[in-house]
């Protein structure tokens, strides 16, 4: 079983990442107000361009695979659409930004192109979602706002395959499904499990976090008939509106902040526990399957990574620093044995990612059968995982209950 493909892009945290259509180019935000473009050169990624227009931290990036346009959102309350065009002075092909009229007074937190790439959604801290479409007369992107009944910052969005419905997760502890139908842009969608008549700002579904945590991530299944969302209470919820049924998997790990569907019956989630976790199920029930990160394999330094004993945890719960505090709390000891049992002060985690995973995206395969996913994190690493390489997560299976 081949291991993941690991690339250390930067010592700085990676806030967000997105690939172009053929995966030869990569756009990342290195915790700054610039977008760094990498080009794949053999097995390495080399910096080829930097997009500079924002004044504050870029929070989210999305790259439209067919039209080859990049959209960026930032804490400066702005968004820009970047497109390659020829510079009239030098004759070179450069990335040029187009203004987006967001009309918000708080930070933009997340951005996502629609499946048809004719509009995009920008989540904001202004208790609103800006649905943006292109105005050819003025050469800019204009927005309409989804507002009611959002009561706090919107943290993530995802489009339904019909290009009209939009899922949103927010800090008011709710996941919602809205209609983002724009008369001059969209054709009337066929009836679905989410409803038939879908004027703009229609709320097609509203679901609460099981224990009252922020909803960090949302995602529609490939068919659009199922919704998944991850909450800050370390839970994953899967919604079947046609049932109706909600399956909640509660775990003992740290919260997830991002997720991606890999098939109609499976998804991968990741976050503060520093490793991607696979889930699978159907309308009859869902369960945690395992991890894509084989923490039982040997590290390159020669140490052993495994379950059991003091190092039975995974992710950042298995660091030497964590055990130092645990020993001090339970035994009054200030010099515990390290996580690897060597008695040293090594704080390297057993996982490939050494810090929070901030973003996960499909990398290869088809929309309804993803073969690989990519993750980036606070450790500055890009990792490409094979979704079929799932390792059992011993002792970490969460309780499954239907609400």
N, C-alpha and C positions, 0 to 999 in steps of 0.2 A: 504494500500500500504506500504510494508516494506521499511525501509530506507536503505541507503548504509552501508556496513560493513567497519568500520574505524579502522585502526591499526596505532598507533604511533610507528614507528620502531626506530627512532633516532632523536636527536636534530639537527643533521647535514643534509644538503640538500641531496636529492637523485638525482643523475645525470641520472641514468638509472636503469631499472629493467627488469628481465626476469624470467619466471617460467619454471620448468621442465615439462615433458609430462603430468603427473597426478596431477600437481599443488600442490604437497606435499612439494616441495622445491622452494626457491626463492633466486635469486642472485641479489644483488644490489651493486651499487657504491655509497658510502657515501661521495661523493665529495673528494675522496682520490685516492691513487694509488693501493688500495687493493679492492678485490671483497669479499663481505661478504655473506656467504651462510646461509640462515635461513631455519629451518625446522618447519613445522606446528605441534604444540602440542596442540590438542584440538582447542580452539579459539584463541590461542596465537601463535606468531612466535618467535622461540628461535634460537640464533646464534649457528651454529654447526661447521662452518669451515671458514677459511679466506684464500683466494688465493693471494699470494704475489709474483710478478715477475716484474711488471711494475715499472718504475722510476718516472713517473709523473701521473697526474690526468687521471683516466679512463673515457673516454667520452661515451662509448657505450658497451652494453652487449647483446648477443643473445644466447639462449639455444635451441639446436636442440632437438625436442621432441622424435624422434625415436632413434637416435644414442646416445642420452644423452651426447652430447659434448657441451661445453661452448666456445664461442669465445669472446674475449675482445679486444677493441681498445683503444688507449691511446694517450695523447699528447706527449709521448716520441717517437712517430713515429713508434711504434711497435704494433703488434697484436699477440695474443697467442691463441692456441686451447687447451682447458683443457679437459682431459678425466680421468675417474677413472681407476686406475690400482693398483695392489698389490705391496706394497713396499717390495723389496727383503730383507731388513734388519729387519724390524719389523713385516712383514706379514700383516700389516693393509692395507685396501683399502684407497688410498689417491688420490687427484687430482694432476695430473702431466701435465705440459705445454709442448706443441710442438711449435717449432719456426715457424714463418711465415715470409717469405722473401718479405716484402712489397716494398722495394726499393723506398722510398719516403723521401723527405727532409723537410716535414712539418707534422704537427700533423694529426693523424687519428681521424676523427670526428664522424663516424657512421659505424656500422657493421650489416650485415644481412645475415643469412643462406639462401641458395636457397631452394625451396620446396623439392627437392630430397636429400638435405643435403650432396651433393657431392662437393659443392663449396660454397664460400661466397663472398660477396662484401664489400669492405672497402672504405668508402668515406674519402677524405683527403683534407688538405689545400694546396696541391701541384698541384691543378687544374687537378686532376686525380682521377680515381676510380680503385682500385686494385681488379681484379677478381682472387680469389685464389683457387687453386685445389691442391690435395695431391700428392706428389711425394714419392711413396713407396720405391724407391731405396735409397733415402737419408733421409727418415723419416722426412720430413719437408713439409711445404706448400709453393708453388711457386705462383707467381702472374704475370698476364698480365694486362696492363694498358689501360683503356679507357681514352683518352685525348681530342681529337678534338670533338666538338668546345668549350669545357669548358674553361671559362675565369676567374674563381674565385673559392673560396673554395666550395667544395661540402658539403652540410649540412645534407642530408638524401638520402636514397635509399630504394627501395622496388622491390621485384621480382614478375614477372608475373607467373601465375600458370604453364606455359609451361617450366619453369626452364631455359629459354634462355633470354627472354627480361628483361631489368632492367630499372626502372624509377629512376630519380635522380633530386633532387632540389638543387640549388646552389645560392651563393651570387651574381652571375651575373644576377640575376632576371629572371632566366629561369628554366622551368621544361622540362626535356628531357626524351625520351625513347630510350635506346640503345639496340643493340644486344650484348649479352655477350656469344655468341656461342663459345665453345671450342671443337675442332674436336675430341680429344681423350676422352672427358668426356661426351658430349651431343649427343643424337640422333637428327636427323634432325626434327625440329618442323613442325607441319602442318601449312598451311596458316592461317592467322588471319587478323583481321581488321588493324593490325599494319604492315602487309607486308608479302611477301612470301619468297624472298631470303634474308637471314639474316646472312651474314658474320660478323665476329667480328668487333666491333666499328661502325656498321651501325647505323645512326641516323634515327629512325623510326618516330620521332615526336619531335617538339620543340615548346614550348608555353611560352609566356611572362607573367610575373606578371602584373595584370591589371593597377596598378599605380606605378610600378617600385620598388617593395619591394623584399627583399630577400625571396626566396622560402624555408621555414623552414621544410616542411613535404610533402611527396608524398605517394600515395597509389593506388594500382590497386584494382578494385572491385573483388569479388570472381570469376567471369568468366574471368577476365582479359581484358574485352572489354571496360572498362571505367577507366579513370584516374582522381584522385582528387589530388589537391595540395593546401596548405595553404601558404599565403604570409604575409609579414610583414606590408602590407597595410590594415590589418584586413579584409581580403577577403578569401573566399573559392571558388576555380574554379573546375568545373567538365567538363571533356573533353570526347566527343564522337567522336573518330576519323573516324568512319564509316559514320557519318552525312554529313559533319563534323559540329560539334556545340560545343561551349564552353559556359557554364552557370556560371556566376559569382555572388556570393552573397556577397555584401559589407555590413559590419556591423559597428555600432557605438561603439563596444567594443574594448578591447585591442587585439593585434594580437594572433593568434594561432600558436603553435610550434610543435604540434603533432596531428595525426589523425589516425582513424582505421575504416575500413568498418565493418558494422554489418550485412549487407545483400546486395543484388544486388541493392536495391533501398534506402539504408540508410547508414549513417556514423555518427561517433561521433568525434568532434574535441575539443581540449583544449589547454590552454596556459596561457598567462599572466593575463587573467580575472579570473583565479582560479576556474573555473567550467567547466565540460564537456557539450558541446552543441550538440544537435542532429539535423541532416539535413536529408531530404528525397526528393525523386523525381524520375524522369525517363527521357527518351529522350525528353519528352515534356516540361520539366522545373523542377527546383529545388527550395526548400524553407527551411528556418529555421523553425524547428518544436517546439523546446523548450529546456529546460535544464534538465539534470538528477539530478541536485542539487535543492531540494525543499527549496528555501530560504524564503518561507513564513511560514515554520513551526517554532514552538517555540524552542529556544535554551535551552540547559540543564540548563543554569544558570537562566532561568526564563524570559529572555528578549524576545521581540517579533521580529521575522524576517519577513519582509514583503515589499511589493512594495507600493510606494506612499509617498508623502511628501519629506522631506529631504533625506530619505533613499531609494529613488526610484531606485537607481543604484544597481548593484550587483558586486560581486568580489571586487577587491581592490579599485575600484572607489567609494566604499561605506564606507571607513575607516574614522575614526575621523580625522586622519592626513590630508587626502585629503580635508575634509570639512574645516579644519583650514585654509589651504592655499586659498581655494575658497572664504571663507568669508573675509579673509584679502585682497584679490584681488578685490572683488566686493563691499565690504562695509567698508573696512578699519578697520575691527574688528579682534581682536586677540583672542577672547574667545567665539567661536561659540558653539551652541548646538551640542552635539555629534550625531553620526549617529543613535543611538538608541533613541535619544530624551531625554536622562536623564541628559544631561549637564555634564557628566563625561568625562574622558579622555581615555575611553576604545577604543583600536584600533583593537579589534577582528572583523574580517570580517564576513559577513552574510553567507558566503559559508563554506562548509566542509573543503576544502583546504584553508590554510591561506597564501599561496604564490603560485607562478607560478607552474603550472602542467608541468612537463618536459617530461613525457612519458605516453602513453596510449596503452594498449594491450588487445586483446581478452582474456577472462578468461574462459568462459564455453560456451557450445553449439557447433555447427558445423561450418565449414568454411563459408558456405553460409547462416547460420542463427545463429548469435552470440547471446547468452542470457545474458551474463554479460561481462563487461570490467573492467580492473584494471587500476588505475592511481597512479602515484607517483609524488612528487613535492619537491620544495625547502623547504617546511615545515617539511620534514622528514616523511610524512604520506603515507601509502598505503591504498587506498580506492577501494572497489569492488562495482560496480554499476550494477543495473538491467537496461538493455537498454529499457525495456518496461515502466519504471517509468519516463515518460517524463512530465514535468510541463511546462505550457505555460510561455513564457518569455515576459510578458506584456511590451509594449512600446519599445522593443528592436529589432523588426523585421527589417531586412535590406532590401535594395532595390534589386530587382532581374532584371538583364538585360542580354541579349544575345549579345555576341561580335562576 
